[in-house]
Amino acid sequence: MGGMDSQKEEGSCCTQSADVLRAIEDDFWRWRMRDAPEFASSVGDCNHSDILESFTPSVFQARKVVLEVVHPASSATACYSDDSVSSVTACYSDDSVSSVTACYSDDSVSRFTACYSDDSVSSVTACYSDDSVSSVTACYSDDSVSSVTACYSDDSVQVQSYLDKLQGVDKSQLTQTQILDLDIFTDHLQTYKEGAVFDMYQSMNPVNFLESVNADPGRLQVIAPFSCFNDFVSYLERLRLLPTQIDEKIALMKQAVALGNTLNKVSVVSVPAQIHRLVSVNNQQSPFFVPAFTTRLQALPLPESHREELRAKAEDAVVSIKKALVRLATFLEQDYLPATRPTCGVHGWREGKRLYEQCLRYHTSTNMTPHQVHDLGLQEISRIEANMKAVLQRLGFEGTIRQFCDSLRGHPNYRKKTPEDLLATFTDYIFNVIYPKLPLLFKDIPNLPLRVVAMPYDGPLGEYLGGTPDGKTPGTFYANVTHPEKSPTINIMALVLHETVPGHHLQSIYSMSANLPPYRAFVEDSNYHRMPATFPINTAYLEGWALYSEYLGEEMGVYTDDYMLMGRYSEELFRACRLVVDTGLHYFEWERERAIQFLMNNTGESRDSIAPEVDRYLTWPGQATAYKIGEIKLKELRQKATDALGDRFDIRDFHSVILQNGGMSLSLLERLVDTWIASHLYNVSSSGEGECSSPSQGEGECSTPSQ
């Protein structure tokens, strides 16, 4: 981004402040990896793969005390205590909070990048030798880990300590790029601090029909590398600890019941049935055994007796997990469901509307009010409907949008007969249709792998899980092929554009390959129940880009007929309706049935598909509004750059700027684009040439990754 910042070059500035900033960021990341070990595993950090995240009520009690100090009577937490605390500094004294680095000595935790070096694990055999590990039992014992996490440092205090440290960074010694990094980091921490005021609401309800082990029982397998013997030992340790984590969640939800901060019934009513299906599966056919644990264990060069010992320990752990799950189901049926929140939306909680406003700020990274979001949704619905009616006119169809969608429902020309046929369609669209078109709009595409597999359970039509920077864990698109007769093929192209390329997969591999601080390169796309009382995932950037990618499909020419284009518009229309329905439920006090009827009246979807969508919005307030708001901002920024640069505008350069800098708030993203525009204008003015400089090197031919 040269040419700006008073023409300071990267190397001409004093490096001291930059070094201080990077040290704080590195320290923060090490703490985050220790505090969120499952997230650490998902991004390839191998240092904490034998522990699980803590959900103990004492953790939330500690946060509650901190929040009462930081946010006195005017805050949402004031209702939890009659005692006033006059000083904030008492919470952050050096005596009460030791340095973050106390938990992370250089001896115990290597730098993040060490996990990705080829030297760390030279071969499977190197991980398993008679000298280092004499038997399975030697590595795996009941005494090895007595609790879910070895240490816990209160998040709110730690966050404030990092904000305090950032005050000592001298901006005048930073380049413009480094200043942006500082501001992104500050925003990252400040977003947590602002949301933590509401930690006693959503966060106390970690189990719902969308997340936790009942909804995604195979997640621990997915994030486990299973590259060597010790990986299996670590996985077994996590299985052993999982019942403890489940019991912690039960205890936490008991506190939610006591405080009256429970979810609506629709968010949890199906969970006992999910659990009963899970525990009814044979132990060695359970999602804790298959597919990865079983197949990778068989491929490991071990004596068969050691394999049998690992299998036996895994089965013992599964038995304990099932017992814990039954305890969870019993608690939900007997204690939690009778105490669920009577109102649909969070407006029924004390400070509920303030909570929802914070949810909107968290997910959209804007200051838009619920009224503004609601009105924007109505405007977008009208605009998209006009586009759809124009397509219907071209097709000669004289009915309504709903009648058109109903006419295709079950039509053999727009359905696949078998799961294999449906999976082949997903794969063909991604690798044979979209990938060859990417160089039209992108350059220097990182060559990190993407795979397409059948979803092992019935869920959404498709979802993406990011890989690791070393490519050992590929990005994975899970295609739901369970009911091919119910999956309309006209929507598939928009779906894969959104979830894979140029959507979430491209977004993920660009940020992982851009030498960014890890907190910017990786997103903890889980634990949605904690939002807004957690670190930002920049939902508007994340999902806005994915929805924008559906639009890019038109420019790439991959919607080959008007039926596929109607599928794309149908998906966009649903995102616009979300703005209206989400705000309606949580702020304007809509009932569930009103939300369902609104979607029935304004989309072509069936009631069977609409009802679980509404239940999702009720469970994750504000999240569904981010897609449209982020997409609209990206289009605005693109138009802004086009107007400023004229024929010097290169769409590939613009996309590089958006993707190579990772996630951030929309306001910081706009500042980034403004700086990029000014940089190009300066370079052209100073050189006297008509060509603008590129932020990346070379044209970057696109090579289709291995499948």
N, C-alpha and C positions, 0 to 999 in steps of 0.2 A: 504494500500500500504506500509505495514511495511517492515523493513529490509534495507531501503535506508535512504538517508538524514543524513549520518553519524550516523545511528542507533538512531536518535532522536525519542523519543516517543511523541505522540500527547500532552500528559500532561506535558512533561518536558520543553517545551519552554515557554518563557514569553508570557503571553496571551495579553499583551497590544496592540501589533501591530495587532494581529488577531481581537481583539475587535474593533479597529479603522477601519479595513477593513470591517468588517461586518456592522458597523454603517454607513459607506459610502454607502455600497451596499443597505442597508435598506432604507436610505434616497433617493437614486436614484430610487428605486422601487416605493416608495410613490409618487415621482414626476412623474414618468412614468405613473402611474395609473391615476393621476390627469390630465396629459397632453393628455392621450389617453383613455378617459373614456369607449369607446366601447370595446377596447382591455381589459380594466379592467373587464368589465362585462363578457367577454368571458372566463376569467380564474377564475371567481367566486368572484372577489373583489366587495363587495356590497356598497362601499362608494360613488360611482359617477354614480349611475344608472339612474339619472334623468337629465343628461347633455349629450351633444354630442361634438365631436371634432370640433375645429374651422378650417375653411378653408378661413378665411378672407384674402384679398390681403395684408392688413397691416402686417399680420404675415410674409408673404414672403418678404415684403419690409424690415422689421426688420432684417430678415435673410440676405438679400442682403447686407445691410449696414455692418453687422458683417463680412460677407465673404470678402467684399472689404478690410476690415481692416486686417483680418487674412491672406488673400491670395492676395497680391498686384499684380502689373502689369503682372507677369508671369502666373497668374492663369486664369482659364476659365472665371471668373467673371470680369476680368479686362476690358472686352469690355463694361461693363455696366456703367463705370464711368471714367471720365478723371482726376478726382481728386486723387492724391496720398495721402496715409496716412502713415506717417513714423513710427508710433509706434503701436504695437499690444497691449501693456499693457493698452492703453487708453480704450480699449474695456472691459477689465476685472478688472477695478479698483473697490475697495470695495464700492466707492460712487455710481457707476452706476449699480452694480448688488448686490442685497441683497442676503442673505443666502437662499438656497433652502428651508430650514426648515421654513422660514417665512410663506410659504403657507400651511405648514403642522404641526400645533401644535398638541401635543399629545391629546389635548382635542377634536380636530375635526376629526382626522384620527387615528383609532386604528391600531395595527399591522396587517399585511397582514393575519396572521393565524387566527385572530379573526373572520374572515368571515366564517371560516370552523368549528367553534366550535358548538356543539349541543346546547350550552347555548344561542347562539345569537338569535335564533328563536325557541322557545320551541314548538310552535304549530301554526297552522293557526289562531286559535282563539286569541292567544296572540298578534298577529299583528293587530287584529281588535277588538276594544272594544268601547263602547259608551263613555268611559271616555277619551280615547286617540284620537279618531277620531269621531267627531260628524256627519260628512257627507262627501260625496265625495268632495263637493265644498270647504270644510274647508282645504282639503289637496291639492286641485288642483285649482289654480287660475291664471289668466293672470299676476298677479303681482309677482308670486313666482320666476320666472326666466326670466329676461328681455333679456338675450342674450344666445348664444349657450354655452359659457363657462364663468365662473365667473372671471377667471384670466388666463393670459397667460404669461409665462416666456420664453424668447427667447431660443430656444433649443441649438443653437450653443454656447451661453455664458454659459449655464448650463453645457453642456458637458465639456467645457474647465475647468470649476470650479471643476468638479469631477476629471479630469485628474490632475489638480494641487494638489488636496487633496491626491491623491494616491502617489504623490511624497514623502509625509511624512510618508508613511508606510515603516517600517524597515524590509526588506526581511530577514535579518539575524536572526530575531526573529520568523520567520514563519516556519512551517513544509513544507514538499514538497507538500503535498496536498493543503495547504493554498497558497503556491507560485503559483501553477497552477491556483487556483481561482483568485489570483491577476492578473496574466497574461491574463486570459480569460476576466476579467472585463476591463482591460486596452485595450485589442484588441477590445472589444465591443464598447468602447467609441471612440477609434482611428478610427475604421471603419466608424463610423458616421462622424467624423470630416473630413476624407478624401473624403467621398462621398458628403458632404455638399457643396463642391465647385461647384457642378453641380445642386444645388437646383432649379435653374431657368429654368430647361429643363423639364424632365418628371414630376416633382412634380407640375408644374403649370397646369397639364392636368389631373385632378382627375376623369374625366368621360370617360369611353370607353366601348366597348361592353362586356368586361369581368368583370368589377367591378363598384361599386357605386350602388345606389338604383335601377336603371333601370335593372341591371343584377342580383341582389340578393335582391329583395324587402323584403324578409322574414327574413333577418338577425337580425333585431332588436328583432323580436319575438324569434328567436333561442337562443339569448344570454340573454334573460330575464328569471329570475327564476320562476316568477308567483307562488310563494309559499304562499304569503299572500297579504292582501289588499294593503299594501304600495307598493308592487312590481307592481301592476296594476297602481297605481297612478304615479309611476316613469316611467312606459312604456308610459302612456298617455302624460306625460311631454316631453318625447323624440319625440313622434309623433308631438306634438305641435311645437317643435323646428326644426323638419326636414325641413319644407319649408325654414327656415332661412339658414340652412346648404346648401340646394340646391342653393339658391340665392348666397351664398358665393362662391360656386363652379363656378357659372356662371361668377361672377365678376373676379375670379381668371383666368378663361379661356379667358376672354376678355383681360387681361394683356398678356397672352400667345400669343394671336393674335397680339397685339400691338408690342410685341418683336420679332415676327416671330418664336416663339418656339412651334409651334403646332404639333400635331401628324399627321401621314399619314392618308389619307381618310379612309382606310380600318378599322382603329381602332374605328371609330365613325360613319360610314355611316349607320350602322344598329341600332344605339341607338334610333333615333326618332321612328322607328317602334316598338322597345321594349317598349318605353314609351307609345305609342298609344295603344298597347295591354293592358298595365297595367291600364291605366286610363279608358279603356272601361269596365272593370270589375265592377260589382255591389259593392258598398261600403262595405257592410257586407260580401261579398265574396272575398274581396281583400286580398292580402298577408299580409296586416297590421292587418287583423281581424282573418283570419283562418290560420292554425288550432288551434294554441296554445291559443291565447287570448280568443277565443270563448269557447273552451272546458274547459280550466282551470278556466275561470270565472264562468262557470256554476257549477263547483264543489266546488267553494268557499262558505263557510257558511256565506252568506250575505242576508239581506232582498232583495227581488226581486226589490224593488224600487231603491236600490243602484246599483244593476246590470244594470238596465235600464239607470240610470244616467251615469254609466261608458260607456255603449254602445253608448249612445248619444254623449258623449264627444269624444269617439273614432271616431265616424262617422263624427263629425265636423272637427276633425283633418285630417281625410282622404280626405275630400273635399278640405281643404287647401293644402294638399300634392299634390293632383291631379293638382290643379292650378299651383303650383310651377313646377311640372313636365312638364306641357304644356309650361310654360315659358322656361324651359330648352330645350325642343324639338324645339321651335321656334328659340331660340338663335342658336342652332346647325345648323338648316336648313338655316337660313338667314345670319348668321355671321361667324360661325366657319367653316363649311364645305367648303365654298368658299376660306377660308384662310388656308386650311390644307397644311402640308408640301409636296412639290412636289416629293421629293425623298422618296423611300421606307424606307430605313434604316436611323438610326440617323446620319450617316456620312454626311448627308445634312445639319445638324445644324452646326453653328459655334462651333468649338471645339468638333464636333460630334465624331470624331474618338477617341479623348482622353476620352470623356464620355463613349464610348463603352469599352475601355480598363478598365476603372474604374468599369463598370458593370460586366465585367468578373472577376475582382478581388473581387468584392462584392459577387457574386454568387458562384464562385469556391473556394474562399479564397486561391488562388494561384497567382503566378506571371506569369502564362502561357500567352504567347502572342496570338493574334488572329491567327497568322500563325500556331503556335503549336497546338492550339485547332482544327483548321481546318484539319491539317494533322493527328492528332489523330483520328478524326472522320473517315477519309478515311481508316486508318488502321483497325479500329474496324469493319467497314462495310465489309471489305474483310474477316476478321476472322469469323464474325457471318454468313455471306453467306456460308462459307465452312461448318459450322455446319448444316445449313439448307439443303444444298445439300446432306449431308450425310443422313439426315432423309428422304428426298425424295427418295433417292436410296433404303433405307430400305422398304419404302412404295411401291416401284416399279413404281413411278411416273416419267415419262420421260420428262416432260415439265419444264418450268422455275418456279421460286418462284412466280412470278406474276400470271402465268397460274394456279398454284396450288391454290392460294388464290382466284382467280376468279372462280375456279371450286366449291369452297365451298360457295361462296356468294349466298345466297338464297337457299342453299341446305337444305331441311327439316330436315335432321339428325343433322344439326349444328345450328338450330334456335329453339326458343321456340314459341309456338303459342299465348300465352296470357301474359299480364303483370304479372299476378299472378304466372304463371309457371316460368317466368324469375326471379322474386323475390325469389321464393322458391329455385331456383338453387343457387343464391347468398348465401342465408342463409344456405343451406345444405353444400356447400363447406367450409364456414367459421367455422361453429360450429360442424359439423359431420366429416369433412375430415381433416381440418388443426389443429384445437385445440387439438385433441388427440395426434398429432405428436409433438407438441411443446416441451415436456420434453426431446426429443432427443437432442435438441440444446440449450435449455434455462433452467435456474433454478430460483427459487424464483420469479415466475411470479406474479406481483401484481394482486389482484383479484378486479379489477375495471371494471364496466360494459361496454358492447358494445351492441349496437342495430343496426339493419339493417332495413331501411325504404325506401319506394319508394321516389325518388326525386320528389318534387312537381312541377318541371318545366323541360323542355327539355334542357339538357346541356351535359356535358361530360358523358361517360359511368358510371362513379362512382367517388365519392369524399368523403373525411373523414373530420369530424370536431371533434376536441378533446373535452373531457369532463372536469370536475372539480375534484380536489383531494378528495373531500368528497364523490364522487360517486353520488351526487344528480342529476347532469347533466351527463348522460353517454356519452362516445364517440359514435359518430354516423356515420355510413356509409350510404351515400345516393346513392342508386342504381337507375340508369336511366332505367326504364322499359317502357318508352313511346312508343318505336318502337321495340317490341320484334323480329319482322321479319327482322330487320336490325342489330341486335346485335349478332355477332358470338359467340357461346358458347365456342369455342376453346380458346378464349382470356380471359374468365372469371376467370380462376384459377390464372393466372398471375396478373390480376387486383386486386383481393381480397387479394392476398399475399402482394401486394404493399400497398394498402390502409388500410388494417386492421391488421391482424397478419400473419407473424411477422413484418409487415411493420409499417405504421404510428401509429396504435393504440398501439402496443407494445412499440414503441419508446416513445409515449406520456406518457403512464402509468408508465413506468420505471422511466422516469425523474421526474414525479410528485411525485413519492413515495420515492425518493432517498435523501430527506432532503437537497436539493441543494438551493442556493440562488434563489429566484423566477425568476430573469432575465435569469437564465440558465435553469430553469425547464419549462418555458412557452415561446412559440413562437408567435409573432404577424404575423400570416400567412394571412395578408391582406394588403391593401394599396400598392400593387405592383407598382403602378404608381410612388411612391416616390423613389424607389430604383434607384441608389445607395445612395441617400441622406437621409438615415434613418438608424436606428439601424439594425445590421445584424440579419438575421434569420438563418444563417449558412446553406444556401441552399444545398451546396454540402454534408454536413453531413445529412441533413434532407432527401433529395431526393436520395442521394447516398445509404443510408441505405434501403430505400424503393425498389430501383432497385436491390440491393444486396439480398433483401428478395425474390424477384422473382427467383433469382438463388438458394436460399436455398430450394425452392420448389422441386428442383431436388433431393437434399440430403434427404428431408423428404419423397420422393416418392409419392408426390401428383399429379404429372403429370402422369396419369395412362396409357396414350397411346401416340403414336407419333403425333397424331393430336393436342393434348393439348401441347405437347412439341413444335410443330411448332407455336402454338399460343404464347408461351413464347418467342421463338426466334424472332417472328415477332415484339413483343413489344420491345425487346432489340435492334433489328435492327433500329427501328424508333428512339430510343434514340441516337444511334450512328449517324444517319443521321442529327439529330438536331445540332451536333457539326459543321457539314459542312454548313448547311443551315443558322444557326443563324449568324455565322461569315461571311458567304457570303452576307447576306442581309445588315448587319450593318457596315461591315468593307471593304468588297471587292466589294461593290456597285452593288450587284445583283439586278435585278428587281424581282418583285413578281412572274411572270410567270416562270422565270428560276428556282426559288426555288421550285415551284409546280412541274415542269417537273423533277427536280432532284429526288424528293421524288417519283414521279410516276415511274421513271426508276429504283429506288433502293429499293422500298418496294412493298408490295402487297396491299397497301391501295387504296381505290377508290379516285377519284378526289374530290368527295363531302366531304370526311372526311379529305383530305389533305389541302384543301383551308383554312378552319378555323384554322387549326394548324399553317399554315404559317402566318395568320393574328395575331395569338397569339404571335408568335415570334417577329413580327413587333411591337407589342404593349408592350411587356415586354423584352427588349433587354438583352441578356445574361442569363436569367433565365433557359432556356431550356438546356444550356450546363452543368449545375451542376449535373444532374443525372448520366451521364456516368463518369464524372471525379471523383465524390464522390465514386461511386461503385468500380472503378478501384483502388482507394486508399485503400478502405476497404479490398479488396482482397489482395493487396500488404502487408498490415499490418498483415493480417491473415497468409499469407505465411511466413512473417518475423518471427512471433511468433512460427509457426510450426517448422521452421528450427532451431530456437534457443533452443526450449524446447524439441524437439523430442517427444518421447513417453510420456513425462510429460505434453504435451499440451492437454488441455481440452477445446473443442469448447464452452462449456457452460460458462466457466470462461471468455473466450475471449469476448463473446457476453455481459456478464455482465459488463465488463470494458467499452465497447463501449456505452452501453445503460444507465448505472447508473450514468454516468457523464454528461449527457445532451449534448446539441449542442455546438460546438466549431469549430474553423478553422481547416483545415486538418493538418496544421503544428503542432498545439498544440495537436491534436488527436494523431499524430505520436509520439510526446514526451510522451504523457500519456501511450501509448502502450509500448514504449521503457522502461519507468520506471517500468511498470508492469512486463515485461520480466526480467529486472534486479533484481527486487524484488524476483521473483520466483527462479531465479538462485542463489541468495544470500541465500535464505531460505534453499534450497536444500544443498548448500555447507556447511552452518553452522550447519545444523542438521545431515548431513551425511545420510539422508534418500532419498529414491527415489521419495517420494511424494511431490508435490508442494502445496503451500498453496492456498486457495481459497479466492477471494475477497468478497464472500458472505457466508451466513450461511445456511447450510443444503442443501439437495437435491432439495427441493421445488417442490412437485408434482403440476401438472397443473390442476386446476379445471376450467371447462368451465363456463364462466360468464353467468349471467342471460341475456336473450335476450329481 
